[in-house]
Amino acid sequence: MIQIYITGGTFDKEYNYISGGLYFKETHVPSMLTRGRCSIDFEVRTLMMVDSLDMTEDDRNIIAHNCKRCQCDKILITHGTDTMVNTAEFLAKKKIEGKTIVLTGAMIPYAFGTSSDGFFNLGSALAFLQTLPPGVYVSMNGRYFNWDNVRKNKRTGFFEETAKEKS
């Protein structure tokens, strides 16, 4: 069984055709999993629907609390890309033992159709979640990264490894 926690982010944003703004309605994850013919056992729970730039320490504590008390040892978190790495670090420092936690998101809302990377990122994250050892990871662009070796390159829009200091 995989627990999927929804926190918002571009992944689940909708487009208001009148104002041109983005807003939250409800998560797309269950329909994405159905459309993708997902055959794994999962449970989806929405914890919040916020833009990651608006995510607070209280929000991160809610995520951590739910991860700690979760009966599943595999947890996927959908998250906004701007502060996904911050949340991954926060969770890693909470030392949630014996669980594999993968955060993923999208640069383009799923509601935008085939131009969205959300469908690909969700599938990739689910695959990595089933094969990685316990720990906290970020999965974007078909790759996974350890929580302490990733950054969002705001110039290119891709996630990449950070240059670790050589000892």
C-alpha positions as CSV (number, residue, x, y, z in Angstrom):
1,M,0.0,0.0,0.0
2,I,1.2,3.5,-0.9
3,Q,0.0,6.6,0.9
4,I,-0.3,9.6,-1.2
5,Y,-0.5,13.0,0.5
6,I,-1.7,16.0,-1.5
7,T,-0.4,19.4,-0.5
8,G,-1.2,21.6,-3.5
9,G,1.3,23.2,-5.8
10,T,1.1,23.7,-9.5
11,F,0.3,20.0,-9.9
12,D,-3.4,20.7,-8.8
13,K,-4.0,24.2,-10.0
14,E,-6.8,25.1,-12.3
15,Y,-6.9,28.0,-14.8
16,N,-9.5,30.7,-14.6
17,Y,-10.2,31.6,-18.2
18,I,-11.8,34.9,-17.2
19,S,-9.2,36.4,-14.8
20,G,-6.2,34.4,-16.2
21,G,-5.3,33.4,-12.6
22,L,-4.6,30.0,-11.2
23,Y,-6.6,28.5,-8.3
24,F,-7.3,25.3,-6.4
25,K,-10.4,23.2,-6.7
26,E,-9.6,19.6,-5.9
27,T,-6.8,17.2,-6.6
28,H,-6.3,15.5,-9.9
29,V,-4.3,12.6,-8.5
30,P,-7.1,10.0,-8.3
31,S,-8.2,10.6,-11.9
32,M,-4.5,10.6,-13.1
33,L,-4.0,7.2,-11.4
34,T,-7.1,5.9,-13.1
35,R,-6.2,7.3,-16.5
36,G,-2.7,5.8,-16.1
37,R,-4.2,2.4,-15.3
38,C,-2.4,2.3,-12.0
39,S,-2.7,-1.2,-10.5
40,I,-0.9,-0.6,-7.2
41,D,-2.8,-0.3,-3.9
42,F,-2.9,3.3,-2.8
43,E,-4.8,5.8,-0.6
44,V,-5.0,9.5,-1.4
45,R,-5.5,12.0,1.3
46,T,-5.5,15.8,0.9
47,L,-3.6,17.5,3.7
48,M,-3.9,21.0,2.2
49,M,-4.1,22.8,-1.1
50,V,-1.6,25.6,-1.0
51,D,1.0,27.2,-3.3
52,S,4.3,26.1,-1.9
53,L,5.5,29.7,-1.7
54,D,2.7,30.1,0.9
55,M,3.6,27.0,2.8
56,T,4.3,27.6,6.5
57,E,6.3,25.7,9.1
58,D,2.9,24.7,10.6
59,D,2.0,23.2,7.2
60,R,5.3,21.3,7.1
61,N,4.6,20.1,10.7
62,I,1.2,18.7,9.5
63,I,2.9,16.9,6.7
64,A,5.6,15.4,9.1
65,H,2.9,14.4,11.6
66,N,1.0,12.5,9.0
67,C,4.1,10.8,7.7
68,K,5.1,9.7,11.2
69,R,1.7,8.3,12.1
70,C,1.1,6.7,8.6
71,Q,0.9,2.9,8.7
72,C,2.4,2.7,5.2
73,D,6.1,2.6,4.7
74,K,5.9,4.2,1.3
75,I,4.6,7.8,1.1
76,L,4.3,10.0,-2.0
77,I,3.8,13.7,-1.4
78,T,2.6,16.0,-4.2
79,H,4.0,19.5,-3.6
80,G,4.7,22.8,-5.3
81,T,8.2,22.9,-6.9
82,D,9.3,26.3,-5.5
83,T,9.8,25.0,-1.9
84,M,9.7,21.2,-2.4
85,V,13.4,20.9,-1.4
86,N,12.7,22.9,1.8
87,T,10.0,20.5,2.8
88,A,12.1,17.4,1.9
89,E,14.9,18.8,4.2
90,F,12.3,19.5,6.9
91,L,11.0,15.9,6.7
92,A,14.5,14.4,6.7
93,K,15.4,16.4,9.8
94,K,12.3,15.0,11.6
95,K,14.0,11.5,11.3
96,I,10.9,9.6,10.2
97,E,12.4,6.1,10.5
98,G,11.7,3.1,8.2
99,K,9.8,5.0,5.5
100,T,10.5,5.9,2.0
101,I,9.1,9.4,1.3
102,V,9.2,10.9,-2.3
103,L,8.1,14.4,-3.1
104,T,7.0,15.3,-6.6
105,G,5.3,18.1,-8.4
106,A,4.8,19.8,-11.8
107,M,6.0,22.9,-13.5
108,I,2.8,23.1,-15.6
109,P,-0.7,22.3,-14.1
110,Y,-2.1,18.9,-15.0
111,A,-5.3,20.7,-16.0
112,F,-3.3,22.2,-19.0
113,G,-3.4,18.8,-20.7
114,T,-0.6,17.3,-22.7
115,S,1.7,20.2,-22.0
116,S,1.9,19.3,-18.3
117,D,4.8,17.3,-16.9
118,G,2.6,16.3,-13.9
119,F,1.5,12.9,-15.3
120,F,5.1,11.9,-16.1
121,N,6.4,13.1,-12.7
122,L,3.6,11.2,-10.8
123,G,4.4,8.0,-12.6
124,S,8.1,8.3,-12.2
125,A,7.8,9.2,-8.5
126,L,5.6,6.1,-7.9
127,A,8.2,3.9,-9.6
128,F,11.0,5.3,-7.6
129,L,9.0,5.0,-4.4
130,Q,8.6,1.3,-4.8
131,T,12.4,0.7,-5.4
132,L,14.3,3.2,-3.2
133,P,15.4,2.4,0.4
134,P,14.0,4.3,3.3
135,G,14.8,8.0,3.2
136,V,13.5,11.3,1.8
137,Y,13.8,12.0,-1.9
138,V,12.6,14.4,-4.6
139,S,11.5,13.1,-7.9
140,M,11.2,15.4,-10.9
141,N,12.0,15.2,-14.6
142,G,12.3,11.4,-14.6
143,R,15.1,11.4,-12.0
144,Y,15.2,11.1,-8.2
145,F,17.5,13.0,-5.9
146,N,18.4,12.6,-2.3
147,W,16.9,15.4,-0.2
148,D,20.3,16.9,0.6
149,N,21.6,16.9,-3.0
150,V,19.0,18.6,-5.1
151,R,17.9,22.1,-6.1
152,K,15.4,23.6,-8.6
153,N,17.3,25.5,-11.3
154,K,15.1,28.5,-11.7
155,R,16.8,29.5,-14.9
156,T,16.1,26.1,-16.7
157,G,13.1,24.9,-14.8
158,F,14.7,21.5,-14.1
159,F,15.7,19.9,-10.9
160,E,19.4,19.0,-10.6
161,E,22.0,17.7,-8.2
162,T,23.8,20.3,-6.1
163,A,27.6,20.3,-6.1
164,K,28.5,18.6,-2.8
165,E,31.6,19.8,-1.0
166,K,34.5,17.3,-1.5
167,S,36.1,16.3,1.8
